[in-house]
Amino acid sequence: MYFASIDAHAKVLHVAVLDKGATLVYEEELPSDPERLRAALAPFRPLRVVVETCPFWPWIADALQAPDVDFRLAHATKLRAIATSAHKNDAVDARLLARMLHSDLIPCAYPRTPAERERLRLLRHRAALVRTRSALAARIHAQLHQANLVLEREQLLRVRTRTWLREVAEPRLMPEQRRLLRSHLALIDALAPFIKETDREIRRTSQLDPLAELLRTVPGIGHFWALLLAAELSPLSRFPDEAHFVSYCGLAPITRSSGGHTRHGSLPSAANRWVRWALISAVAKHIQKAPHSALSRYYERQRVRVGWKKARVAAARKLATILFHMLRRQQRWRG
């Protein structure tokens, strides 16, 4: 068995290979080229190879896919030995990472398959388009507010509002404000067909995904949220229990214990922000669609006690626990 590490950058890869006795047998800086990488590592079989999480790991994993290659993806933020090294350069990083791999000390992340990565690209593409549209709408609202014009946020994107903007708002705006209004509305209109196209593809893909179909039985979880949660949480076998699942969802508060004292802090910033966003947003929709469900009643009790912001997070945490058991047992929502 050989143990290889790759310190990846946009243009170069620094590769280090150890044998089973932890002796450095190969070290080289290579161009970021799949053929050169495969050729360099071909003599070393069987091979266990590790790459830190970075924008370049997917093509490296695809290039090295083979029956006698065991690919490991290292969780970059947990590699404290490298992050705090006094002497840090690509060669040192690669050698140290290879030795950690040889000693089985790598904190691993889940390397997604090409199909899973493609599905996540679709979802993130749609989220980016909607985020851009929201930013444009927010700038329009800012100009309206400066002219003492108030328009409900959900009204701005409706067709009938254009007449009000043209006949009522524009005469009260300054010339540059009118140019901004017209240009931003044109950009919003240009984004609309792209958002509709991604929505159609998400709906089609969601209807073919068994996990997404199961998640859609929860009131408040539509095609987008269902497919996002199914894509982010698969495979469920990664989570040994509900505590690990809730922690991955970013809904377990930071806990610090010392000297017999325990303090619970805020939610961790390094958790999966997509899953946390989906679950907290789903709670708000769920309360509207199923106001008398057990989850909605739990939210209402917490809202009275700690306020709506903390109550929504608490309800999202409870929803995560429910989803863990639903997905593990393949059961539909029971309310």
Secondary structure, DSSP 8 states (H G I E B T S, - for coil): -EEEEEEE-SSEEEEEEE-TT--EEEEEEEES-HHHHHHHHTTS-SEEEEEESSTTHHHHHHHT--TTEEEEEE-GGG-HHHHT-SS--HHHHHHHHHHHHHTT---EE----HHHHHHHHHHHHHHHHHHHHHHHHHHHHHHHHHTT----GGGTTSTTHHHHIIIIIGGGS-HHHHHHHHHHHHHHHHHHHHHHHHHHHHHHHHHH-HHHHHHTTSTT--HHHHHHHHHHH--GGG-SSHHHHHHHTT-S--EEEETTEEEE----TTS-HHHHHHHHHHHHHHHHH-TTSHHHHHHHHHHHHH-HHHHHHHHHHHHHHHHHHHHHHT-----
